[in-house]
Amino acid sequence: MTASECRSYLKHLERFGIKLGLDNIRALLAAFRDPQRSYPCLHVAGTNGKGSVCAMIAEALARNSLKVGLYTSPHLVRVEERIRVGTRIIPPADFRRLAGEVKERSDKLLGAGSLEAPPTFFEVLTAIAMLYFREKKVDIAIFEVGMGGRFDATNVVTPLVSIITNIALDHQEYLGKTIGAIAFEKAGIIKPGVPVVTGVERGPALKVIRERAAEERAPLVKAFGGSARLESRRGGHGYRFTYRFGGDSFRFTPSLPGEHQGKNAAVALAALSVLSGKWRRLSVSRIIEGIENARWEGRLELVGTRPRLYLDGAHNEAGAAVLKSFLRNDLRLKPVLVFVMMKDKAVRRAARLLFPEAKKVILTSIPYARAAKPEDILALARPFRKKILVEPSLERALALARREAGPNGAVLVAGSLYLVGAVKRIIR
């Protein structure tokens, strides 16, 4: 499959949108002799923090001399970013080759009536990742759930450990209108007898997870509560954390900025501790090295100076709340905010959290059908209209933001990972 053929194929698949269910992906993978059964894996769900937790776990395992496959979503600039072995993104030639194989096999299955419908964009990418990890003979793979959990294409795996980072309102048109309903979907990754580690601390979400774990006789491990405690103190080089779990004490400073990364690191450490006891012994010192050296783009990522330019994919209300805390407690400077959000998200609530923390807000646009138009966001943010500017061109919006911030100020690009990816394409 050539590069142009691959682009056309993936664009065609995107037209099918989101289709929840596992029958298609199971049939497709069975035609390839179920590559996902060729290696042990971890499965990570949750509303926010999944990518950061996956990155930390992957780096910690790599520093324990393991070949690690990592499948995440969405990508920022190139679709190949979603599939990695170690720090290396799948080469485009391998991606195109496997995409061609998946297309050929799925076309045959469709013709034979073995598939109900053409596979979706996400199902094809999931199949490519699972095939590639088998080819590369990874020691272990980490699969991040795309959306929800119960009917997500990644939920064909039987992991060594299941992980649910947290639960908040998001994707309500697919997952349900309440925290309990969303927790039910995410708890769908819990498998019989497989330990589940969660960062959920209390409330209806924890009740749902606990009930599901009991049904599946899956040991439930809480990353917080009881003897599991996380303490933090702020220093000159970020936050220093002490995490006590299972009789061990971990001291670390994550490379990923923000106090919230301490919680993500604690979930990763709890999962690695369970994995170390269940699978193979892992070096604690190398685990800490992994936590302290993990990198993950688009999460309070500093990509420029004079003015400082931060990129953050906060795409829902919970993400906006975390970002607000960073602006108040860490940045301590009102940035110029360049903002776009998807129209199916909690735009009004996110604006109420973030816009008061900004010196100016520049509403712009990106070429995605789901993106809210600047004028629609403006209508939802009337109380802040005196500090809002509208510049539909993203490139001009960035230039305007830099001028408004001045060399000693800061610019923050936030509201969507699609926006972060569009900005990265411009600044590269």
C-alpha positions in Angstrom: 0.0 0.0 0.0 1.5 3.4 -1.0 1.4 6.4 1.2 -1.4 8.0 -0.8 -3.4 4.8 -0.8 -3.0 4.5 3.0 -4.1 8.0 3.5 -7.2 7.5 1.3 -8.0 4.2 3.1 -7.8 5.8 6.6 -9.8 8.8 5.5 -12.5 6.4 4.1 -12.6 4.6 7.4 -13.2 7.8 9.3 -16.5 8.2 7.5 -17.9 5.2 9.5 -17.5 7.2 12.7 -17.6 5.4 16.1 -19.1 1.9 16.3 -19.1 0.4 19.7 -18.9 -3.4 20.0 -16.4 -6.2 19.9 -17.7 -8.7 17.3 -15.9 -7.1 14.3 -12.5 -6.7 16.0 -12.7 -10.3 17.3 -13.5 -11.6 13.8 -10.7 -9.5 12.3 -8.1 -10.6 14.8 -9.1 -14.2 14.6 -8.4 -14.1 10.9 -4.8 -13.2 11.9 -4.6 -15.9 14.5 -5.2 -13.5 17.4 -1.9 -11.6 17.7 -3.0 -10.0 21.0 -2.5 -13.5 22.7 1.2 -13.6 21.7 2.4 -11.4 24.6 1.4 -10.3 28.1 -0.2 -6.9 28.4 -1.6 -4.1 30.6 -4.9 -2.4 29.8 -5.5 1.2 30.8 -8.9 3.0 31.0 -10.1 6.2 32.6 -11.3 9.7 31.8 -8.1 11.6 32.2 -4.4 10.8 32.8 -4.4 7.5 30.7 -1.7 8.7 28.4 0.6 9.9 31.2 0.1 6.7 33.2 0.9 4.6 30.1 4.0 6.7 29.3 5.3 6.3 32.9 4.7 2.6 33.0 6.2 2.1 29.6 9.4 4.0 30.6 9.6 2.1 33.9 9.4 -1.3 32.1 11.9 -0.3 29.5 14.4 0.7 32.2 13.9 -2.8 33.5 15.4 -4.1 30.2 12.0 -5.1 28.7 10.9 -4.5 25.1 7.6 -2.6 25.5 4.9 -2.1 23.0 2.7 1.0 23.5 -0.7 1.7 21.8 -2.3 5.1 22.6 -4.7 7.6 21.1 -5.3 10.1 19.7 -2.2 11.1 17.8 -1.0 14.7 17.6 0.7 15.0 14.2 1.2 11.6 12.6 -1.1 8.6 12.9 2.0 6.4 13.4 2.5 8.1 16.8 -0.1 5.8 18.3 2.0 2.7 17.9 5.5 2.4 19.5 8.0 -0.1 20.6 10.3 1.4 23.2 10.7 5.0 22.2 10.5 4.3 18.4 7.3 5.0 16.5 6.3 2.4 14.0 8.1 3.1 10.7 5.7 4.4 8.0 6.6 1.6 5.7 5.6 -1.0 8.3 2.4 0.9 9.1 1.4 1.0 5.4 2.3 -2.7 4.9 0.2 -3.8 7.9 -2.7 -1.5 6.9 -2.7 -3.2 3.5 -2.8 -6.6 5.1 -5.7 -5.6 7.4 -7.6 -4.1 4.4 -7.1 -7.2 2.3 -8.2 -9.5 5.1 -11.2 -7.4 6.1 -12.4 -7.1 2.5 -12.4 -11.0 2.3 -14.2 -11.3 5.6 -16.8 -8.8 4.4 -17.3 -10.7 1.2 -17.7 -13.9 3.1 -20.2 -12.3 5.5 -17.9 -12.9 8.5 -17.9 -9.1 9.3 -21.1 -7.3 10.0 -19.7 -4.0 8.7 -16.4 -2.6 7.5 -14.0 -2.1 10.4 -13.8 1.4 11.9 -10.7 3.6 11.8 -9.9 2.7 15.5 -10.5 -1.0 14.9 -8.0 -1.0 12.0 -5.4 0.9 14.0 -5.9 -1.5 17.0 -5.4 -4.5 14.7 -2.2 -2.9 13.2 -0.8 -2.3 16.7 -1.5 -5.9 17.8 0.1 -7.3 14.7 3.1 -5.1 14.9 3.8 -6.0 18.5 3.7 -9.7 17.6 6.1 -9.1 14.8 8.5 -7.2 17.0 8.3 -9.9 19.7 7.6 -7.5 22.5 8.0 -8.6 26.1 4.9 -6.8 27.2 2.4 -4.4 25.6 0.4 -1.5 27.1 -3.0 -0.8 25.5 -4.8 2.5 26.2 -8.6 2.4 25.8 -9.8 4.7 23.1 -13.2 5.5 24.7 -15.1 3.9 27.5 -13.9 0.4 27.9 -16.6 -2.3 27.7 -17.1 -2.0 24.0 -13.7 -0.5 23.1 -11.8 -2.4 20.4 -8.9 -2.8 22.8 -11.1 -4.8 25.2 -10.3 -8.1 23.4 -7.1 -8.5 25.6 -6.8 -10.4 28.8 -4.2 -8.4 30.7 -1.9 -9.1 33.6 -3.3 -6.0 35.3 -6.3 -3.7 34.5 -6.0 0.0 35.3 -8.7 2.6 35.7 -7.1 6.0 36.4 -10.2 8.1 37.3 -13.8 8.7 36.3 -15.3 12.1 35.2 -18.0 13.3 32.8 -16.9 12.9 29.2 -18.2 11.3 26.0 -21.7 11.4 27.6 -23.5 10.8 24.2 -21.8 7.4 24.1 -21.1 6.4 27.7 -24.1 7.8 29.7 -25.1 10.9 31.5 -24.0 10.1 35.0 -20.7 9.2 36.7 -22.1 5.8 37.6 -23.1 5.0 34.0 -19.6 6.1 32.8 -17.9 4.1 35.5 -20.0 1.0 34.4 -18.6 1.4 30.8 -15.0 1.8 32.0 -15.3 -1.0 34.5 -16.1 -3.2 31.5 -12.3 -3.8 31.1 -12.2 -5.8 34.3 -11.6 -9.5 33.6 -12.1 -12.6 35.7 -9.4 -13.0 38.3 -7.3 -10.2 36.9 -6.2 -7.5 39.4 -7.6 -4.1 38.8 -5.8 -1.0 40.0 -7.8 2.2 40.3 -7.1 5.8 41.2 -10.8 6.4 41.9 -11.1 7.2 45.6 -14.7 7.3 46.5 -18.3 7.9 45.4 -20.6 6.1 42.9 -17.7 5.4 40.5 -15.8 3.4 43.1 -19.0 1.6 44.1 -19.5 0.5 40.5 -15.9 -0.6 40.1 -16.0 -2.5 43.3 -19.2 -4.3 42.3 -17.8 -5.2 38.9 -14.5 -6.5 40.4 -16.5 -8.6 42.9 -18.6 -10.1 40.1 -15.4 -11.1 38.2 -13.5 -12.1 41.4 -10.9 -9.7 40.3 -8.7 -8.3 43.2 -9.4 -4.6 43.6 -6.3 -2.5 44.4 -6.9 1.1 45.4 -4.0 3.4 44.6 -5.2 5.8 47.4 -6.8 5.3 50.8 -5.9 3.2 53.8 -2.1 2.7 54.0 -1.7 3.9 50.4 -0.9 7.6 50.7 0.6 10.3 48.5 2.3 13.4 50.0 3.8 16.3 48.0 5.9 19.3 48.6 6.8 22.0 46.1 10.5 22.7 45.3 12.5 24.7 42.9 12.4 21.9 40.3 8.8 20.9 40.6 6.9 18.8 43.0 8.6 16.2 45.2 6.3 13.3 46.0 6.4 10.5 48.6 4.1 7.6 47.8 3.6 4.8 50.3 2.0 1.7 49.0 2.1 -2.0 50.0 4.8 -1.4 52.6 7.1 0.4 50.2 7.9 4.1 50.1 8.6 5.7 46.7 10.2 9.2 46.5 10.2 10.9 43.1 9.9 14.1 41.0 8.0 13.4 37.8 9.4 14.9 34.6 5.8 15.7 33.6 4.8 19.1 35.1 1.9 19.8 37.4 0.9 18.5 40.8 -1.7 16.2 39.2 1.1 14.1 37.7 1.9 12.9 41.2 -1.5 11.1 41.2 -0.9 9.7 37.8 2.5 8.5 39.0 1.0 6.9 42.1 -1.5 4.9 39.9 1.4 3.8 37.7 3.5 2.8 40.8 0.6 0.9 42.2 0.1 -1.0 39.0 3.8 -1.7 38.6 3.9 -3.0 42.2 1.1 -5.4 41.5 2.7 -6.4 38.2 6.1 -7.0 39.9 4.4 -9.4 42.4 2.3 -11.2 39.8 4.6 -11.5 36.7 8.3 -10.8 37.3 10.4 -8.9 39.8 11.0 -5.3 38.8 13.8 -3.1 40.1 12.3 -0.3 42.3 15.1 2.1 41.5 14.6 1.6 37.8 10.9 2.1 38.2 11.6 5.5 39.8 13.9 6.3 37.0 11.1 5.6 34.6 8.6 7.8 36.5 11.2 10.6 36.6 12.2 10.4 32.9 8.8 9.7 31.2 7.9 12.1 28.4 4.4 12.7 27.0 3.7 15.4 24.4 0.8 17.8 24.7 0.5 17.7 28.5 1.7 21.0 29.8 4.4 20.7 27.3 6.8 23.7 27.0 7.7 24.2 23.4 8.9 27.8 23.2 10.4 30.7 25.2 10.1 34.5 25.1 7.2 34.2 25.6 6.9 30.8 27.1 4.5 28.6 25.0 2.7 25.7 26.7 0.6 23.1 24.9 -2.0 21.2 26.9 -4.7 18.8 25.6 -7.2 19.5 28.4 -10.4 18.6 26.5 -13.1 18.3 29.2 -14.2 19.9 32.5 -11.9 17.7 34.6 -8.9 18.5 32.5 -9.7 22.2 32.6 -9.9 22.0 36.5 -6.4 20.5 36.6 -5.1 23.1 34.2 -6.6 25.9 36.3 -4.8 24.5 39.4 -1.5 24.6 37.4 -2.1 28.2 36.3 -2.8 29.4 39.9 -0.3 27.4 41.8 2.6 26.8 39.5 2.7 29.2 36.6 1.6 32.1 38.8 1.2 34.3 35.7 -1.9 35.0 33.7 -1.2 33.6 30.2 -2.7 34.5 26.9 -5.0 31.5 26.2 -5.5 30.2 22.7 -8.6 28.1 22.9 -10.6 25.6 20.8 -12.8 22.9 22.2 -15.0 20.2 20.5 -18.6 21.2 20.4 -19.7 18.0 22.1 -17.7 18.8 25.2 -18.6 20.9 28.3 -17.4 24.2 26.6 -19.3 26.6 28.9 -18.0 24.9 32.1 -14.4 24.7 30.8 -14.5 28.4 29.9 -15.7 29.3 33.3 -12.8 27.5 34.8 -10.0 28.7 32.5 -11.0 32.1 31.1 -10.7 34.0 34.5 -7.1 32.7 34.8 -6.1 34.3 31.4 -4.8 37.7 30.6 -6.5 37.5 27.2 -8.4 34.7 25.4 -8.0 34.2 21.7 -10.7 32.0 20.1 -9.6 30.4 16.9 -10.5 27.4 14.6 -9.1 24.1 13.4 -10.2 22.0 10.5 -12.3 19.4 12.4 -16.0 19.0 11.9 -16.5 18.4 15.7 -14.6 21.6 16.7 -16.8 24.4 18.1 -16.7 27.6 16.0 -15.2 30.7 17.7 -18.5 32.6 17.6 -20.3 29.7 19.3 -17.7 29.6 22.1 -18.0 33.4 22.4 -21.8 33.1 22.8 -21.3 30.6 25.7 -18.7 32.8 27.4 -20.5 36.2 27.5 -19.2 37.1 31.0 -15.6 37.2 29.7 -16.2 38.9 26.3 -14.1 42.0 27.3 -11.0 39.8 27.4 -11.9 37.7 24.3 -10.4 38.2 20.8 -11.5 36.2 17.8 -9.0 35.1 15.1 -10.2 32.3 12.9 -6.7 31.6 11.5 -4.7 29.5 13.9 -1.4 30.7 12.6 -2.4 34.3 13.0 -3.9 33.5 16.5 -0.6 32.2 17.6 1.2 35.3 16.4 -1.3 37.5 18.1 -1.0 35.6 21.3 2.8 36.1 21.3 2.4 39.8 20.8 -0.2 40.1 23.6 1.9 38.1 26.0 5.2 39.9 25.4 8.6 38.3 25.7 8.3 37.9 29.5 4.8 36.5 29.4 3.3 33.1 28.6 1.0 31.7 25.9 -1.2 28.6 26.7 -2.8 26.6 23.9 -5.5 24.4 25.3 -8.9 22.8 24.9 -8.3 19.9 22.6 -5.5 17.5 21.6 -6.5 18.1 18.0 -5.7 21.8 18.6 -2.3 20.8 20.1 -1.5 18.7 17.1 -2.4 21.5 14.7 -0.1 23.9 16.6 2.7 21.4 16.5 2.4 21.1 12.7 2.7 24.9 12.5 5.7 25.4 14.9 7.6 22.4 13.3 
